[in-house]
Each structure stands twice: as C-alpha cells, then as structure tokens.
Amino acid sequence: MVAGAGGAREVRVAITVNAPGAEPQALAQSSRQVARAVRAALAE
C-alpha cells in the first residue's frame, strides 16, 4: 500500500481454501495471485 495515497485505509481479507491434497507450493502461488488482485482493486 502506498502511504499518502488519499488517506489511510485498513482492509482485512479472509480467504478459506478448501483443497484436499493440494500441494503447499500451489496454495502459496494462489495466495500471491489473490494478494496481487486485491492490491490492484484497491489501487483503482
């Protein structure tokens, strides 16, 4: 988040992944994709 970009804003996001047998690496990659999408949406 960029400081001074229109004031402070606190955003909390909770995501539950239900993927039995999913590999930790795949879940980590998915979480990075979600974080990138959230940052992009907040920057609009």
mmCIF entry with sequence, helices, sheets and N, C-alpha, C, O atoms, coordinates in Angstrom:
data_MODEL
# 
_entry.id   MODEL 
# 
_entity.id                         1 
_entity.type                       polymer 
_entity.pdbx_number_of_molecules   1 
# 
_entity_poly.entity_id                      1 
_entity_poly.type                           'polypeptide(L)' 
_entity_poly.nstd_linkage                   no 
_entity_poly.nstd_monomer                   no 
_entity_poly.pdbx_seq_one_letter_code       MVAGAGGAREVRVAITVNAPGAEPQALAQSSRQVARAVRAALAE 
_entity_poly.pdbx_seq_one_letter_code_can   MVAGAGGAREVRVAITVNAPGAEPQALAQSSRQVARAVRAALAE 
_entity_poly.pdbx_strand_id                 A 
# 
loop_
_entity_poly_seq.entity_id 
_entity_poly_seq.num 
_entity_poly_seq.mon_id 
_entity_poly_seq.hetero 
1 1  MET n 
1 2  VAL n 
1 3  ALA n 
1 4  GLY n 
1 5  ALA n 
1 6  GLY n 
1 7  GLY n 
1 8  ALA n 
1 9  ARG n 
1 10 GLU n 
1 11 VAL n 
1 12 ARG n 
1 13 VAL n 
1 14 ALA n 
1 15 ILE n 
1 16 THR n 
1 17 VAL n 
1 18 ASN n 
1 19 ALA n 
1 20 PRO n 
1 21 GLY n 
1 22 ALA n 
1 23 GLU n 
1 24 PRO n 
1 25 GLN n 
1 26 ALA n 
1 27 LEU n 
1 28 ALA n 
1 29 GLN n 
1 30 SER n 
1 31 SER n 
1 32 ARG n 
1 33 GLN n 
1 34 VAL n 
1 35 ALA n 
1 36 ARG n 
1 37 ALA n 
1 38 VAL n 
1 39 ARG n 
1 40 ALA n 
1 41 ALA n 
1 42 LEU n 
1 43 ALA n 
1 44 GLU n 
# 
_struct_asym.id          A 
_struct_asym.entity_id   1 
# 
_struct_conf.conf_type_id            HELX_P 
_struct_conf.id                      HELX_P1 
_struct_conf.pdbx_PDB_helix_id       AA1 
_struct_conf.beg_label_comp_id       PRO 
_struct_conf.beg_label_asym_id       A 
_struct_conf.beg_label_seq_id        24 
_struct_conf.pdbx_beg_PDB_ins_code   ? 
_struct_conf.end_label_comp_id       ALA 
_struct_conf.end_label_asym_id       A 
_struct_conf.end_label_seq_id        43 
_struct_conf.pdbx_end_PDB_ins_code   ? 
_struct_conf.beg_auth_comp_id        PRO 
_struct_conf.beg_auth_asym_id        A 
_struct_conf.beg_auth_seq_id         24 
_struct_conf.end_auth_comp_id        ALA 
_struct_conf.end_auth_asym_id        A 
_struct_conf.end_auth_seq_id         43 
_struct_conf.pdbx_PDB_helix_class    1 
_struct_conf.details                 ? 
_struct_conf.pdbx_PDB_helix_length   20 
# 
_struct_conf_type.id          HELX_P 
_struct_conf_type.criteria    ? 
_struct_conf_type.reference   ? 
# 
loop_
_atom_site.group_PDB 
_atom_site.id 
_atom_site.type_symbol 
_atom_site.label_atom_id 
_atom_site.label_alt_id 
_atom_site.label_comp_id 
_atom_site.label_asym_id 
_atom_site.label_entity_id 
_atom_site.label_seq_id 
_atom_site.pdbx_PDB_ins_code 
_atom_site.Cartn_x 
_atom_site.Cartn_y 
_atom_site.Cartn_z 
_atom_site.occupancy 
_atom_site.B_iso_or_equiv 
_atom_site.pdbx_formal_charge 
_atom_site.auth_seq_id 
_atom_site.auth_comp_id 
_atom_site.auth_asym_id 
_atom_site.auth_atom_id 
_atom_site.pdbx_PDB_model_num 
ATOM 1   N N  . MET A 1 1  ? 0.846   -1.177  0.000  1.00 0.00 ? 1  MET A N  1 
ATOM 2   C CA . MET A 1 1  ? 0.000   0.000   0.000  1.00 0.00 ? 1  MET A CA 1 
ATOM 3   C C  . MET A 1 1  ? 0.890   1.239   0.000  1.00 0.00 ? 1  MET A C  1 
ATOM 4   O O  . MET A 1 1  ? 1.941   1.256   0.642  1.00 0.00 ? 1  MET A O  1 
ATOM 5   N N  . VAL A 1 2  ? 0.479   2.241   -0.700 1.00 0.00 ? 2  VAL A N  1 
ATOM 6   C CA . VAL A 1 2  ? 1.280   3.452   -0.832 1.00 0.00 ? 2  VAL A CA 1 
ATOM 7   C C  . VAL A 1 2  ? 0.821   4.466   0.213  1.00 0.00 ? 2  VAL A C  1 
ATOM 8   O O  . VAL A 1 2  ? -0.360  4.807   0.280  1.00 0.00 ? 2  VAL A O  1 
ATOM 9   N N  . ALA A 1 3  ? 1.752   4.938   1.017  1.00 0.00 ? 3  ALA A N  1 
ATOM 10  C CA . ALA A 1 3  ? 1.420   5.936   2.029  1.00 0.00 ? 3  ALA A CA 1 
ATOM 11  C C  . ALA A 1 3  ? 1.116   7.269   1.357  1.00 0.00 ? 3  ALA A C  1 
ATOM 12  O O  . ALA A 1 3  ? 1.773   7.647   0.387  1.00 0.00 ? 3  ALA A O  1 
ATOM 13  N N  . GLY A 1 4  ? 0.131   7.970   1.869  1.00 0.00 ? 4  GLY A N  1 
ATOM 14  C CA . GLY A 1 4  ? -0.197  9.282   1.339  1.00 0.00 ? 4  GLY A CA 1 
ATOM 15  C C  . GLY A 1 4  ? -1.024  9.243   0.070  1.00 0.00 ? 4  GLY A C  1 
ATOM 16  O O  . GLY A 1 4  ? -1.175  10.267  -0.596 1.00 0.00 ? 4  GLY A O  1 
ATOM 17  N N  . ALA A 1 5  ? -1.552  8.102   -0.273 1.00 0.00 ? 5  ALA A N  1 
ATOM 18  C CA . ALA A 1 5  ? -2.348  7.981   -1.493 1.00 0.00 ? 5  ALA A CA 1 
ATOM 19  C C  . ALA A 1 5  ? -3.829  8.162   -1.166 1.00 0.00 ? 5  ALA A C  1 
ATOM 20  O O  . ALA A 1 5  ? -4.634  7.261   -1.399 1.00 0.00 ? 5  ALA A O  1 
ATOM 21  N N  . GLY A 1 6  ? -4.182  9.308   -0.634 1.00 0.00 ? 6  GLY A N  1 
ATOM 22  C CA . GLY A 1 6  ? -5.581  9.585   -0.359 1.00 0.00 ? 6  GLY A CA 1 
ATOM 23  C C  . GLY A 1 6  ? -6.028  9.194   1.028  1.00 0.00 ? 6  GLY A C  1 
ATOM 24  O O  . GLY A 1 6  ? -7.228  9.032   1.253  1.00 0.00 ? 6  GLY A O  1 
ATOM 25  N N  . GLY A 1 7  ? -5.131  9.038   1.951  1.00 0.00 ? 7  GLY A N  1 
ATOM 26  C CA . GLY A 1 7  ? -5.509  8.725   3.323  1.00 0.00 ? 7  GLY A CA 1 
ATOM 27  C C  . GLY A 1 7  ? -5.301  7.259   3.654  1.00 0.00 ? 7  GLY A C  1 
ATOM 28  O O  . GLY A 1 7  ? -5.159  6.412   2.772  1.00 0.00 ? 7  GLY A O  1 
ATOM 29  N N  . ALA A 1 8  ? -5.287  6.987   4.950  1.00 0.00 ? 8  ALA A N  1 
ATOM 30  C CA . ALA A 1 8  ? -5.066  5.618   5.410  1.00 0.00 ? 8  ALA A CA 1 
ATOM 31  C C  . ALA A 1 8  ? -6.339  4.806   5.237  1.00 0.00 ? 8  ALA A C  1 
ATOM 32  O O  . ALA A 1 8  ? -7.455  5.311   5.358  1.00 0.00 ? 8  ALA A O  1 
ATOM 33  N N  . ARG A 1 9  ? -6.130  3.547   4.955  1.00 0.00 ? 9  ARG A N  1 
ATOM 34  C CA . ARG A 1 9  ? -7.279  2.662   4.759  1.00 0.00 ? 9  ARG A CA 1 
ATOM 35  C C  . ARG A 1 9  ? -6.864  1.282   5.240  1.00 0.00 ? 9  ARG A C  1 
ATOM 36  O O  . ARG A 1 9  ? -5.816  0.766   4.852  1.00 0.00 ? 9  ARG A O  1 
ATOM 37  N N  . GLU A 1 10 ? -7.687  0.698   6.078  1.00 0.00 ? 10 GLU A N  1 
ATOM 38  C CA . GLU A 1 10 ? -7.390  -0.644  6.580  1.00 0.00 ? 10 GLU A CA 1 
ATOM 39  C C  . GLU A 1 10 ? -8.352  -1.624  5.933  1.00 0.00 ? 10 GLU A C  1 
ATOM 40  O O  . GLU A 1 10 ? -9.570  -1.465  6.017  1.00 0.00 ? 10 GLU A O  1 
ATOM 41  N N  . VAL A 1 11 ? -7.804  -2.621  5.301  1.00 0.00 ? 11 VAL A N  1 
ATOM 42  C CA . VAL A 1 11 ? -8.619  -3.626  4.628  1.00 0.00 ? 11 VAL A CA 1 
ATOM 43  C C  . VAL A 1 11 ? -8.218  -4.991  5.157  1.00 0.00 ? 11 VAL A C  1 
ATOM 44  O O  . VAL A 1 11 ? -7.038  -5.342  5.162  1.00 0.00 ? 11 VAL A O  1 
ATOM 45  N N  . ARG A 1 12 ? -9.193  -5.752  5.596  1.00 0.00 ? 12 ARG A N  1 
ATOM 46  C CA . ARG A 1 12 ? -8.928  -7.110  6.075  1.00 0.00 ? 12 ARG A CA 1 
ATOM 47  C C  . ARG A 1 12 ? -9.646  -8.075  5.153  1.00 0.00 ? 12 ARG A C  1 
ATOM 48  O O  . ARG A 1 12 ? -10.837 -7.928  4.881  1.00 0.00 ? 12 ARG A O  1 
ATOM 49  N N  . VAL A 1 13 ? -8.911  -9.054  4.682  1.00 0.00 ? 13 VAL A N  1 
ATOM 50  C CA . VAL A 1 13 ? -9.467  -10.040 3.773  1.00 0.00 ? 13 VAL A CA 1 
ATOM 51  C C  . VAL A 1 13 ? -9.217  -11.423 4.353  1.00 0.00 ? 13 VAL A C  1 
ATOM 52  O O  . VAL A 1 13 ? -8.090  -11.751 4.722  1.00 0.00 ? 13 VAL A O  1 
ATOM 53  N N  . ALA A 1 14 ? -10.247 -12.220 4.431  1.00 0.00 ? 14 ALA A N  1 
ATOM 54  C CA . ALA A 1 14 ? -10.108 -13.603 4.892  1.00 0.00 ? 14 ALA A CA 1 
ATOM 55  C C  . ALA A 1 14 ? -10.497 -14.525 3.747  1.00 0.00 ? 14 ALA A C  1 
ATOM 56  O O  . ALA A 1 14 ? -11.574 -14.392 3.166  1.00 0.00 ? 14 ALA A O  1 
ATOM 57  N N  . ILE A 1 15 ? -9.621  -15.448 3.434  1.00 0.00 ? 15 ILE A N  1 
ATOM 58  C CA . ILE A 1 15 ? -9.874  -16.377 2.333  1.00 0.00 ? 15 ILE A CA 1 
ATOM 59  C C  . ILE A 1 15 ? -9.698  -17.795 2.869  1.00 0.00 ? 15 ILE A C  1 
ATOM 60  O O  . ILE A 1 15 ? -8.683  -18.116 3.487  1.00 0.00 ? 15 ILE A O  1 
ATOM 61  N N  . THR A 1 16 ? -10.686 -18.625 2.627  1.00 0.00 ? 16 THR A N  1 
ATOM 62  C CA . THR A 1 16 ? -10.605 -20.019 3.036  1.00 0.00 ? 16 THR A CA 1 
ATOM 63  C C  . THR A 1 16 ? -10.460 -20.870 1.789  1.00 0.00 ? 16 THR A C  1 
ATOM 64  O O  . THR A 1 16 ? -11.268 -20.785 0.864  1.00 0.00 ? 16 THR A O  1 
ATOM 65  N N  . VAL A 1 17 ? -9.425  -21.689 1.777  1.00 0.00 ? 17 VAL A N  1 
ATOM 66  C CA . VAL A 1 17 ? -9.185  -22.574 0.634  1.00 0.00 ? 17 VAL A CA 1 
ATOM 67  C C  . VAL A 1 17 ? -9.493  -23.990 1.070  1.00 0.00 ? 17 VAL A C  1 
ATOM 68  O O  . VAL A 1 17 ? -8.906  -24.505 2.022  1.00 0.00 ? 17 VAL A O  1 
ATOM 69  N N  . ASN A 1 18 ? -10.420 -24.612 0.361  1.00 0.00 ? 18 ASN A N  1 
ATOM 70  C CA . ASN A 1 18 ? -10.789 -25.989 0.651  1.00 0.00 ? 18 ASN A CA 1 
ATOM 71  C C  . ASN A 1 18 ? -10.285 -26.841 -0.511 1.00 0.00 ? 18 ASN A C  1 
ATOM 72  O O  . ASN A 1 18 ? -11.006 -27.078 -1.480 1.00 0.00 ? 18 ASN A O  1 
ATOM 73  N N  . ALA A 1 19 ? -9.043  -27.296 -0.402 1.00 0.00 ? 19 ALA A N  1 
ATOM 74  C CA . ALA A 1 19 ? -8.426  -28.063 -1.482 1.00 0.00 ? 19 ALA A CA 1 
ATOM 75  C C  . ALA A 1 19 ? -7.719  -29.283 -0.885 1.00 0.00 ? 19 ALA A C  1 
ATOM 76  O O  . ALA A 1 19 ? -6.511  -29.250 -0.654 1.00 0.00 ? 19 ALA A O  1 
ATOM 77  N N  . PRO A 1 20 ? -8.455  -30.332 -0.642 1.00 0.00 ? 20 PRO A N  1 
ATOM 78  C CA . PRO A 1 20 ? -7.840  -31.530 -0.065 1.00 0.00 ? 20 PRO A CA 1 
ATOM 79  C C  . PRO A 1 20 ? -6.706  -32.055 -0.953 1.00 0.00 ? 20 PRO A C  1 
ATOM 80  O O  . PRO A 1 20 ? -6.867  -32.218 -2.162 1.00 0.00 ? 20 PRO A O  1 
ATOM 81  N N  . GLY A 1 21 ? -5.577  -32.309 -0.333 1.00 0.00 ? 21 GLY A N  1 
ATOM 82  C CA . GLY A 1 21 ? -4.455  -32.863 -1.068 1.00 0.00 ? 21 GLY A CA 1 
ATOM 83  C C  . GLY A 1 21 ? -3.673  -31.866 -1.899 1.00 0.00 ? 21 GLY A C  1 
ATOM 84  O O  . GLY A 1 21 ? -2.729  -32.247 -2.591 1.00 0.00 ? 21 GLY A O  1 
ATOM 85  N N  . ALA A 1 22 ? -4.049  -30.589 -1.844 1.00 0.00 ? 22 ALA A N  1 
ATOM 86  C CA . ALA A 1 22 ? -3.329  -29.578 -2.638 1.00 0.00 ? 22 ALA A CA 1 
ATOM 87  C C  . ALA A 1 22 ? -1.928  -29.401 -2.079 1.00 0.00 ? 22 ALA A C  1 
ATOM 88  O O  . ALA A 1 22 ? -1.710  -29.471 -0.869 1.00 0.00 ? 22 ALA A O  1 
ATOM 89  N N  . GLU A 1 23 ? -0.996  -29.173 -2.970 1.00 0.00 ? 23 GLU A N  1 
ATOM 90  C CA . GLU A 1 23 ? 0.387   -29.003 -2.545 1.00 0.00 ? 23 GLU A CA 1 
ATOM 91  C C  . GLU A 1 23 ? 0.597   -27.601 -1.988 1.00 0.00 ? 23 GLU A C  1 
ATOM 92  O O  . GLU A 1 23 ? 0.012   -26.644 -2.496 1.00 0.00 ? 23 GLU A O  1 
ATOM 93  N N  . PRO A 1 24 ? 1.422   -27.463 -0.954 1.00 0.00 ? 24 PRO A N  1 
ATOM 94  C CA . PRO A 1 24 ? 1.674   -26.145 -0.342 1.00 0.00 ? 24 PRO A CA 1 
ATOM 95  C C  . PRO A 1 24 ? 2.180   -25.109 -1.342 1.00 0.00 ? 24 PRO A C  1 
ATOM 96  O O  . PRO A 1 24 ? 1.833   -23.932 -1.241 1.00 0.00 ? 24 PRO A O  1 
ATOM 97  N N  . GLN A 1 25 ? 2.989   -25.531 -2.295 1.00 0.00 ? 25 GLN A N  1 
ATOM 98  C CA . GLN A 1 25 ? 3.520   -24.588 -3.287 1.00 0.00 ? 25 GLN A CA 1 
ATOM 99  C C  . GLN A 1 25 ? 2.387   -24.004 -4.132 1.00 0.00 ? 25 GLN A C  1 
ATOM 100 O O  . GLN A 1 25 ? 2.384   -22.808 -4.424 1.00 0.00 ? 25 GLN A O  1 
ATOM 101 N N  . ALA A 1 26 ? 1.431   -24.838 -4.523 1.00 0.00 ? 26 ALA A N  1 
ATOM 102 C CA . ALA A 1 26 ? 0.297   -24.366 -5.319 1.00 0.00 ? 26 ALA A CA 1 
ATOM 103 C C  . ALA A 1 26 ? -0.560  -23.399 -4.511 1.00 0.00 ? 26 ALA A C  1 
ATOM 104 O O  . ALA A 1 26 ? -1.034  -22.394 -5.039 1.00 0.00 ? 26 ALA A O  1 
ATOM 105 N N  . LEU A 1 27 ? -0.758  -23.704 -3.226 1.00 0.00 ? 27 LEU A N  1 
ATOM 106 C CA . LEU A 1 27 ? -1.545  -22.803 -2.385 1.00 0.00 ? 27 LEU A CA 1 
ATOM 107 C C  . LEU A 1 27 ? -0.838  -21.472 -2.185 1.00 0.00 ? 27 LEU A C  1 
ATOM 108 O O  . LEU A 1 27 ? -1.484  -20.424 -2.177 1.00 0.00 ? 27 LEU A O  1 
ATOM 109 N N  . ALA A 1 28 ? 0.472   -21.498 -2.025 1.00 0.00 ? 28 ALA A N  1 
ATOM 110 C CA . ALA A 1 28 ? 1.238   -20.260 -1.861 1.00 0.00 ? 28 ALA A CA 1 
ATOM 111 C C  . ALA A 1 28 ? 1.135   -19.404 -3.119 1.00 0.00 ? 28 ALA A C  1 
ATOM 112 O O  . ALA A 1 28 ? 0.994   -18.184 -3.033 1.00 0.00 ? 28 ALA A O  1 
ATOM 113 N N  . GLN A 1 29 ? 1.206   -20.038 -4.278 1.00 0.00 ? 29 GLN A N  1 
ATOM 114 C CA . GLN A 1 29 ? 1.096   -19.289 -5.531 1.00 0.00 ? 29 GLN A CA 1 
ATOM 115 C C  . GLN A 1 29 ? -0.291  -18.670 -5.659 1.00 0.00 ? 29 GLN A C  1 
ATOM 116 O O  . GLN A 1 29 ? -0.424  -17.524 -6.090 1.00 0.00 ? 29 GLN A O  1 
ATOM 117 N N  . SER A 1 30 ? -1.323  -19.423 -5.287 1.00 0.00 ? 30 SER A N  1 
ATOM 118 C CA . SER A 1 30 ? -2.686  -18.900 -5.335 1.00 0.00 ? 30 SER A CA 1 
ATOM 119 C C  . SER A 1 30 ? -2.844  -17.699 -4.410 1.00 0.00 ? 30 SER A C  1 
ATOM 120 O O  . SER A 1 30 ? -3.496  -16.720 -4.775 1.00 0.00 ? 30 SER A O  1 
ATOM 121 N N  . SER A 1 31 ? -2.254  -17.762 -3.216 1.00 0.00 ? 31 SER A N  1 
ATOM 122 C CA . SER A 1 31 ? -2.382  -16.647 -2.276 1.00 0.00 ? 31 SER A CA 1 
ATOM 123 C C  . SER A 1 31 ? -1.693  -15.403 -2.819 1.00 0.00 ? 31 SER A C  1 
ATOM 124 O O  . SER A 1 31 ? -2.169  -14.290 -2.602 1.00 0.00 ? 31 SER A O  1 
ATOM 125 N N  . ARG A 1 32 ? -0.578  -15.576 -3.523 1.00 0.00 ? 32 ARG A N  1 
ATOM 126 C CA . ARG A 1 32 ? 0.093   -14.419 -4.132 1.00 0.00 ? 32 ARG A CA 1 
ATOM 127 C C  . ARG A 1 32 ? -0.769  -13.812 -5.229 1.00 0.00 ? 32 ARG A C  1 
ATOM 128 O O  . ARG A 1 32 ? -0.810  -12.591 -5.379 1.00 0.00 ? 32 ARG A O  1 
ATOM 129 N N  . GLN A 1 33 ? -1.458  -14.651 -5.999 1.00 0.00 ? 33 GLN A N  1 
ATOM 130 C CA . GLN A 1 33 ? -2.331  -14.148 -7.052 1.00 0.00 ? 33 GLN A CA 1 
ATOM 131 C C  . GLN A 1 33 ? -3.499  -13.366 -6.454 1.00 0.00 ? 33 GLN A C  1 
ATOM 132 O O  . GLN A 1 33 ? -3.883  -12.318 -6.973 1.00 0.00 ? 33 GLN A O  1 
ATOM 133 N N  . VAL A 1 34 ? -4.056  -13.879 -5.368 1.00 0.00 ? 34 VAL A N  1 
ATOM 134 C CA . VAL A 1 34 ? -5.163  -13.181 -4.701 1.00 0.00 ? 34 VAL A CA 1 
ATOM 135 C C  . VAL A 1 34 ? -4.680  -11.845 -4.153 1.00 0.00 ? 34 VAL A C  1 
ATOM 136 O O  . VAL A 1 34 ? -5.361  -10.831 -4.309 1.00 0.00 ? 34 VAL A O  1 
ATOM 137 N N  . ALA A 1 35 ? -3.511  -11.829 -3.510 1.00 0.00 ? 35 ALA A N  1 
ATOM 138 C CA . ALA A 1 35 ? -2.972  -10.585 -2.955 1.00 0.00 ? 35 ALA A CA 1 
ATOM 139 C C  . ALA A 1 35 ? -2.746  -9.557  -4.057 1.00 0.00 ? 35 ALA A C  1 
ATOM 140 O O  . ALA A 1 35 ? -3.034  -8.375  -3.874 1.00 0.00 ? 35 ALA A O  1 
ATOM 141 N N  . ARG A 1 36 ? -2.232  -10.002 -5.197 1.00 0.00 ? 36 ARG A N  1 
ATOM 142 C CA . ARG A 1 36 ? -1.993  -9.085  -6.320 1.00 0.00 ? 36 ARG A CA 1 
ATOM 143 C C  . ARG A 1 36 ? -3.308  -8.499  -6.821 1.00 0.00 ? 36 ARG A C  1 
ATOM 144 O O  . ARG A 1 36 ? -3.380  -7.308  -7.123 1.00 0.00 ? 36 ARG A O  1 
ATOM 145 N N  . ALA A 1 37 ? -4.355  -9.331  -6.912 1.00 0.00 ? 37 ALA A N  1 
ATOM 146 C CA . ALA A 1 37 ? -5.654  -8.862  -7.378 1.00 0.00 ? 37 ALA A CA 1 
ATOM 147 C C  . ALA A 1 37 ? -6.272  -7.871  -6.395 1.00 0.00 ? 37 ALA A C  1 
ATOM 148 O O  . ALA A 1 37 ? -6.885  -6.887  -6.810 1.00 0.00 ? 37 ALA A O  1 
ATOM 149 N N  . VAL A 1 38 ? -6.116  -8.123  -5.099 1.00 0.00 ? 38 VAL A N  1 
ATOM 150 C CA . VAL A 1 38 ? -6.649  -7.202  -4.093 1.00 0.00 ? 38 VAL A CA 1 
ATOM 151 C C  . VAL A 1 38 ? -5.938  -5.853  -4.168 1.00 0.00 ? 38 VAL A C  1 
ATOM 152 O O  . VAL A 1 38 ? -6.578  -4.802  -4.142 1.00 0.00 ? 38 VAL A O  1 
ATOM 153 N N  . ARG A 1 39 ? -4.594  -5.895  -4.261 1.00 0.00 ? 39 ARG A N  1 
ATOM 154 C CA . ARG A 1 39 ? -3.850  -4.632  -4.374 1.00 0.00 ? 39 ARG A CA 1 
ATOM 155 C C  . ARG A 1 39 ? -4.264  -3.850  -5.618 1.00 0.00 ? 39 ARG A C  1 
ATOM 156 O O  . ARG A 1 39 ? -4.413  -2.629  -5.565 1.00 0.00 ? 39 ARG A O  1 
ATOM 157 N N  . ALA A 1 40 ? -4.450  -4.544  -6.725 1.00 0.00 ? 40 ALA A N  1 
ATOM 158 C CA . ALA A 1 40 ? -4.862  -3.873  -7.957 1.00 0.00 ? 40 ALA A CA 1 
ATOM 159 C C  . ALA A 1 40 ? -6.242  -3.242  -7.812 1.00 0.00 ? 40 ALA A C  1 
ATOM 160 O O  . ALA A 1 40 ? -6.472  -2.126  -8.278 1.00 0.00 ? 40 ALA A O  1 
ATOM 161 N N  . ALA A 1 41 ? -7.162  -3.962  -7.160 1.00 0.00 ? 41 ALA A N  1 
ATOM 162 C CA . ALA A 1 41 ? -8.519  -3.422  -6.967 1.00 0.00 ? 41 ALA A CA 1 
ATOM 163 C C  . ALA A 1 41 ? -8.498  -2.204  -6.066 1.00 0.00 ? 41 ALA A C  1 
ATOM 164 O O  . ALA A 1 41 ? -9.244  -1.253  -6.299 1.00 0.00 ? 41 ALA A O  1 
ATOM 165 N N  . LEU A 1 42 ? -7.658  -2.216  -5.039 1.00 0.00 ? 42 LEU A N  1 
ATOM 166 C CA . LEU A 1 42 ? -7.587  -1.075  -4.121 1.00 0.00 ? 42 LEU A CA 1 
ATOM 167 C C  . LEU A 1 42 ? -6.926  0.128   -4.780 1.00 0.00 ? 42 LEU A C  1 
ATOM 168 O O  . LEU A 1 42 ? -7.194  1.266   -4.396 1.00 0.00 ? 42 LEU A O  1 
ATOM 169 N N  . ALA A 1 43 ? -6.076  -0.104  -5.753 1.00 0.00 ? 43 ALA A N  1 
ATOM 170 C CA . ALA A 1 43 ? -5.367  0.992   -6.422 1.00 0.00 ? 43 ALA A CA 1 
ATOM 171 C C  . ALA A 1 43 ? -6.262  1.727   -7.402 1.00 0.00 ? 43 ALA A C  1 
ATOM 172 O O  . ALA A 1 43 ? -5.924  2.829   -7.834 1.00 0.00 ? 43 ALA A O  1 
ATOM 173 N N  . GLU A 1 44 ? -7.396  1.141   -7.762 1.00 0.00 ? 44 GLU A N  1 
ATOM 174 C CA . GLU A 1 44 ? -8.307  1.788   -8.738 1.00 0.00 ? 44 GLU A CA 1 
ATOM 175 C C  . GLU A 1 44 ? -8.946  3.025   -8.170 1.00 0.00 ? 44 GLU A C  1 
ATOM 176 O O  . GLU A 1 44 ? -9.732  3.682   -8.853 1.00 0.00 ? 44 GLU A O  1 
# 
